[in-house]
Amino acid sequence: MARAAAGSAFEAVETALRLGLKVAIATNPIFPMSAVRERMRWAGLEGFDVHVVTAYEVMCATKPHAAYYTQTAELLGVDPRTCIMVGDDRVLDMSAADIGMRTFYVGDGPAPACDWNGTLDELAELLTRLSD
């Protein structure tokens, strides 16, 4: 992840936690937790005490399956309809909408069907506005 993008990810996660939101690092669970933790370190996110980190040791399904998003919400202890799935993959991440999660697309090119799209900095601003 580029330094600017890593900084933006840091600020988006920091904003969500500061606002008292539950946060999941919801990467496709095709890696063991040790690899996911290393990827978080590369992204500058290793210092955060997030509520859920998905990895193959804890998940029963992968993206884009509804069971993955349902289990992630259950692990957070929240209704999927109160979640926002943030991702850069139009198929794997935006499919969270199938179970009622709202979606925020941060990928390149035209945005797919989603609730919001933009940069991670814009996500941090959105979270602040939604919590008011």
C-alpha positions as CSV (number, residue, x, y, z in Angstrom):
1,M,0.0,0.0,0.0
2,A,1.4,3.4,-0.9
3,R,2.3,5.7,1.9
4,A,-0.5,8.2,1.2
5,A,-3.1,5.4,1.0
6,A,-1.7,3.9,4.3
7,G,-2.0,7.2,6.0
8,S,-5.6,7.5,4.8
9,A,-6.4,4.0,6.0
10,F,-4.9,4.9,9.4
11,E,-7.1,8.0,9.6
12,A,-10.2,6.2,8.5
13,V,-9.8,3.5,11.1
14,E,-8.7,6.0,13.8
15,T,-11.8,8.1,13.1
16,A,-14.2,5.1,13.3
17,L,-12.7,4.0,16.6
18,R,-12.7,7.5,18.0
19,L,-16.4,7.7,17.2
20,G,-17.0,4.5,19.1
21,L,-17.8,2.4,16.1
22,K,-17.0,-1.3,16.0
23,V,-14.4,-2.0,13.4
24,A,-13.5,-5.2,11.5
25,I,-10.5,-5.7,9.3
26,A,-12.6,-7.7,6.8
27,T,-10.1,-9.1,4.4
28,N,-10.9,-12.1,2.4
29,P,-10.0,-15.0,4.8
30,I,-7.8,-16.9,2.5
31,F,-4.7,-16.3,4.7
32,P,-3.8,-17.3,8.2
33,M,-4.1,-14.7,11.0
34,S,-0.3,-14.3,11.1
35,A,-0.3,-13.2,7.4
36,V,-3.3,-10.9,7.9
37,R,-1.5,-9.3,10.9
38,E,1.6,-8.7,8.7
39,R,-0.5,-7.1,6.0
40,M,-2.0,-4.8,8.6
41,R,1.5,-3.9,9.7
42,W,2.4,-3.1,6.1
43,A,-0.7,-0.8,5.9
44,G,0.2,0.9,9.1
45,L,-2.8,-0.5,11.0
46,E,-1.0,-2.9,13.4
47,G,-1.4,-0.6,16.5
48,F,-5.2,-0.5,16.4
49,D,-7.4,-2.5,18.8
50,V,-10.0,-3.4,16.2
51,H,-12.9,-5.6,17.2
52,V,-12.7,-8.3,14.5
53,V,-10.0,-9.5,12.1
54,T,-11.1,-12.1,9.6
55,A,-8.7,-14.9,8.7
56,Y,-9.2,-18.5,7.7
57,E,-8.8,-19.7,11.3
58,V,-12.1,-18.0,12.4
59,M,-14.3,-17.7,9.3
60,C,-16.6,-20.3,7.7
61,A,-16.9,-18.6,4.3
62,T,-15.1,-16.2,2.0
63,K,-16.1,-13.2,0.0
64,P,-18.3,-12.6,-1.9
65,H,-20.6,-15.1,-0.1
66,A,-23.4,-13.8,2.1
67,A,-22.3,-16.1,4.9
68,Y,-19.0,-14.3,5.1
69,Y,-20.7,-10.9,5.7
70,T,-23.3,-12.4,8.0
71,Q,-20.5,-14.1,10.2
72,T,-18.5,-10.8,10.3
73,A,-21.5,-8.9,11.5
74,E,-22.2,-11.6,14.1
75,L,-18.6,-11.5,15.3
76,L,-19.0,-7.7,15.7
77,G,-22.3,-8.3,17.5
78,V,-24.3,-6.0,15.2
79,D,-27.1,-6.1,12.7
80,P,-25.6,-6.2,9.1
81,R,-27.9,-3.3,8.2
82,T,-25.9,-1.0,10.6
83,C,-22.6,-1.8,8.9
84,I,-20.7,-0.1,6.2
85,M,-18.4,-2.4,4.1
86,V,-15.5,-0.4,2.7
87,G,-13.6,-2.0,-0.1
88,D,-11.9,-1.6,-3.4
89,D,-13.2,-4.7,-5.2
90,R,-16.5,-4.2,-7.0
91,V,-17.4,-7.9,-6.8
92,L,-15.9,-9.2,-3.6
93,D,-16.6,-6.2,-1.4
94,M,-19.7,-4.6,-2.8
95,S,-21.6,-7.9,-2.6
96,A,-22.0,-7.1,1.1
97,A,-25.1,-5.1,0.0
98,D,-26.8,-8.5,-0.7
99,I,-27.4,-8.9,3.1
100,G,-28.3,-5.3,3.7
101,M,-24.9,-3.8,4.5
102,R,-24.2,-0.3,3.2
103,T,-21.2,-0.1,1.0
104,F,-18.4,2.4,0.4
105,Y,-16.3,1.9,-2.8
106,V,-12.7,3.1,-2.8
107,G,-11.5,1.5,-6.0
108,D,-10.3,2.8,-9.3
109,G,-12.5,3.6,-12.2
110,P,-16.3,4.2,-12.3
111,A,-18.0,3.2,-9.0
112,P,-20.2,0.1,-9.0
113,A,-23.6,0.1,-7.4
114,C,-22.8,1.3,-3.9
115,D,-24.1,3.7,-1.2
116,W,-21.0,5.9,-1.3
117,N,-17.7,6.1,-3.1
118,G,-14.6,8.2,-2.7
119,T,-11.3,8.2,-1.0
120,L,-10.5,6.9,2.5
121,D,-10.2,10.6,3.6
122,E,-13.7,11.1,2.4
123,L,-14.8,8.0,4.3
124,A,-13.4,9.5,7.5
125,E,-15.4,12.7,6.8
126,L,-18.6,10.6,6.1
127,L,-18.3,8.7,9.3
128,T,-18.0,11.9,11.2
129,R,-21.1,13.3,9.5
130,L,-23.1,10.1,10.0
131,S,-22.3,10.0,13.7
132,D,-23.6,13.6,14.3
